[in-house]
Amino acid sequence: MMREACSVRERTATGPSFGKAGTVAQKVTPRAAVMELRVEIAELACLLRVRGVDPSMANRVENAYRKFDSLAEPQLIVDVQVDPKLSRRTPRPITTKAACGFFEVESYNFEGAVSVDDGRATVGVSPEWEAVDAFLRILYSLLLPTEKGVIVHASAVVDKGVGCIFAALPEGGKSTVAHLSGDRHILGDELVALKCVNGHVRVFATPFWNETHLAPVALATDVPVGALFLLHKHDRVHVEQLPPLTAAVEVLPHLFYEAEQLLPSQAVLDVLGEVVQSTRSYRLYFAPNEVEFWRCVGSVTQ
């Protein structure tokens, strides 16, 4: 579970000063600054130690993950070095190499290595917060399957205490569903995490591409999943239940794998299999009619 307490620390050669609640909040100098931030997503915590960060980048990083601050013991320590040379490289796809619990990941604005067994990672990033975010998306997509979790291209809306998952490819209706949700609690409208916990599936908010709809910290950050829907635009709202094998085949393209050279691992396929066995899955044919949409969804989730 995510915590509200902030554990961001920045150090400079002149020493720290303390702000509210004992949080270190001192001046940041471009050359000597080290920013520490504990991030927890889907009950997987990591400690980021960012070196060479300037004040503007430090502020953007802290704001991006403020709602995911954690006091949990980190399962991974990530040493991040800001490297201006990486901002001058030609854009190219993300590549990933994997072998025996060790990953190498690279893009135009970051390059790093992850040792799952050692619980350590090192990465160089360009001087923009987006490079940190891109690396973390890949990192969590690689690590969550070891904890029975996956990241999915989907929106997630809480309706009467249960999570409704709406999976779709780009322009497939995820944001439309969010806009049809009225005052319901929206966990995310682009990337969410699903995790198998004690034979049940829960959905978790993520910070990735969900900034505008992310729920306030005071609200629930994960809930049990009531049903998983594959969105199809149509002129009439109706559902078609899918057997688990068909659901697995249709959900697979919606799993988040930004790295082009990495196929889904056996761990990912195992998690997907458990998700579709534990959760009812449907094709949801929908039109932008809020009343009919939620009447149809509620008929199979409540």
Residue pairs with C-beta under 8 A, 6 or more apart in sequence:
1 40
1 43
1 221
1 222
2 40
2 67
2 68
2 69
2 70
2 205
2 217
2 221
3 40
3 69
3 70
3 71
3 72
4 69
4 217
5 21
5 69
5 70
5 71
6 21
6 23
6 66
6 69
7 23
7 36
7 37
7 38
7 69
7 70
7 71
8 23
8 24
8 25
8 35
8 36
8 37
8 62
8 69
9 16
9 23
9 24
9 34
9 35
9 36
10 16
10 24
10 25
10 26
10 28
10 33
10 34
10 35
10 36
10 53
10 58
11 24
11 26
11 32
11 33
11 34
12 26
12 27
12 28
12 29
12 32
12 33
13 29
13 32
14 26
14 27
14 29
15 26
16 24
16 25
16 26
17 24
17 25
17 26
17 27
18 24
18 25
19 25
27 55
28 35
28 53
28 54
28 55
28 58
30 52
30 53
30 54
30 55
31 52
33 51
33 52
33 53
33 54
33 58
34 49
34 50
34 51
34 53
35 48
35 49
35 50
35 53
35 58
35 61
35 62
36 47
36 48
36 49
36 50
37 47
37 48
37 50
37 61
37 62
37 65
37 69
38 45
38 46
38 47
38 48
38 69
38 70
38 71
38 72
38 74
39 45
39 46
39 48
39 65
39 68
39 69
39 70
39 136
39 207
40 46
40 68
40 69
40 70
40 72
41 68
41 140
41 193
41 204
41 206
41 207
42 140
42 144
42 147
42 149
42 193
42 195
42 204
42 206
42 222
43 72
43 147
43 195
43 204
44 75
44 76
44 140
44 143
44 144
44 147
44 149
45 70
45 72
45 73
45 74
45 75
45 76
46 74
46 75
46 76
46 77
46 78
46 121
46 139
47 74
47 76
47 77
47 78
48 61
48 78
48 80
48 132
49 77
49 78
49 79
49 80
50 58
50 61
50 80
50 82
50 132
51 79
51 80
51 81
51 82
52 81
52 82
52 83
52 127
53 61
53 82
54 82
54 127
57 82
57 127
57 128
57 129
60 129
61 129
61 132
64 129
64 132
64 133
64 207
64 211
65 207
67 205
67 207
67 214
67 217
67 221
68 207
74 119
75 119
75 143
76 114
76 119
76 120
76 121
76 139
76 143
77 119
77 120
77 121
78 120
78 121
78 122
78 123
78 139
79 120
79 121
79 122
79 123
80 122
80 123
80 124
80 125
80 132
80 135
81 122
81 123
81 124
81 125
82 124
82 125
82 126
82 127
83 124
83 125
83 126
83 127
84 126
84 127
86 108
86 109
86 110
86 111
86 124
86 125
86 126
86 131
87 109
87 126
87 127
87 128
89 108
89 109
90 108
91 108
92 107
92 108
93 107
93 260
94 105
94 106
94 107
94 134
94 138
94 258
94 259
94 260
95 105
95 106
95 107
95 259
95 260
95 261
96 103
96 104
96 105
96 106
96 138
96 142
96 259
96 261
96 262
97 103
97 104
97 261
98 104
98 142
98 262
98 265
101 115
101 116
101 117
102 113
102 114
102 115
102 116
102 117
103 113
103 114
103 116
103 142
104 112
104 113
104 114
105 111
105 112
105 113
105 114
105 123
105 135
105 138
105 139
105 142
105 259
106 112
107 134
109 125
109 126
109 128
109 130
109 131
109 134
110 123
110 124
110 125
110 126
110 131
110 132
110 134
110 135
111 123
111 124
112 121
112 122
112 123
112 124
112 135
113 121
113 122
113 123
114 120
114 121
114 139
114 142
114 143
115 121
116 143
116 146
121 139
123 135
125 131
125 132
125 135
133 207
133 208
134 258
136 208
137 151
137 191
137 208
137 256
137 258
138 258
138 259
140 151
140 193
140 206
141 150
141 151
141 256
141 257
141 258
141 259
144 150
144 151
144 193
144 195
145 265
145 267
145 268
145 270
145 271
146 267
147 195
148 195
148 196
148 197
148 271
148 274
149 193
149 194
149 195
149 196
149 204
149 271
150 193
150 194
150 195
150 255
150 256
150 268
150 271
150 272
150 275
151 191
151 192
151 193
151 206
151 208
151 255
151 256
152 165
152 167
152 191
152 192
152 193
152 194
152 251
152 254
152 255
152 256
153 167
153 168
153 169
153 170
153 174
153 190
153 191
153 254
153 255
153 256
154 165
154 166
154 167
154 168
154 174
154 188
154 191
154 192
154 254
155 165
155 166
155 168
155 174
155 175
155 177
155 178
155 186
155 188
155 189
155 190
155 192
156 163
156 164
156 165
156 166
156 186
156 187
156 188
156 192
156 203
156 205
157 163
157 164
157 166
157 177
157 178
157 181
157 184
157 185
157 186
157 187
158 164
158 184
158 185
158 186
158 187
158 220
158 223
159 184
159 226
159 294
159 297
159 298
159 301
159 302
160 298
160 301
160 302
161 223
161 224
162 223
162 224
162 225
162 226
162 301
162 302
163 187
163 202
163 203
163 223
163 224
163 225
163 226
164 225
164 226
164 227
164 229
164 297
164 301
165 192
165 194
165 203
165 225
165 227
165 228
165 229
166 173
166 174
166 177
166 229
166 231
166 284
167 174
167 228
167 229
167 230
167 231
167 251
167 254
168 174
168 230
168 231
168 254
169 253
169 254
172 231
172 233
173 231
173 233
173 286
174 189
174 190
174 231
175 189
175 190
176 288
177 189
177 231
177 286
177 293
178 186
178 189
178 213
180 288
180 289
180 290
180 293
180 294
181 290
182 290
185 215
185 219
185 220
186 213
186 215
187 203
187 204
187 205
187 210
187 214
187 215
187 221
187 222
187 223
188 205
188 206
188 210
188 213
188 214
189 210
189 212
189 213
190 208
190 209
190 210
191 206
191 208
191 209
191 210
191 256
192 203
192 204
192 205
192 206
192 210
193 203
193 204
193 205
193 206
194 201
194 202
194 203
194 204
194 225
194 271
194 275
195 201
195 202
195 203
195 204
195 222
196 271
196 274
196 275
196 278
199 278
200 224
200 225
200 278
201 224
201 225
201 274
201 275
201 278
201 279
202 222
202 223
202 224
202 225
203 222
203 223
203 224
203 225
204 221
204 222
205 214
205 215
205 221
205 222
207 214
215 221
225 279
226 280
226 301
226 302
227 279
227 280
227 281
227 282
227 297
227 300
227 301
228 247
228 251
228 275
228 276
228 279
228 280
228 281
228 282
229 239
229 281
229 282
229 283
229 284
229 297
230 242
230 247
230 250
230 251
230 254
230 281
230 282
230 283
230 284
231 284
231 286
232 283
232 284
232 285
232 286
233 285
233 286
233 287
234 285
234 286
234 287
235 287
236 285
236 287
237 284
237 285
237 286
237 287
237 289
237 292
237 293
237 295
237 296
238 285
238 296
239 282
239 283
239 284
239 285
239 296
239 297
239 299
239 300
240 282
240 283
240 285
241 280
241 281
241 282
241 300
242 250
242 281
242 282
242 283
244 273
244 276
244 277
244 281
245 276
247 276
247 281
248 272
248 273
248 276
250 281
250 283
251 272
251 275
251 276
251 281
252 264
252 272
255 264
255 268
255 272
257 263
257 264
264 272
280 300
282 300
284 296
284 297
286 293
286 296
287 293
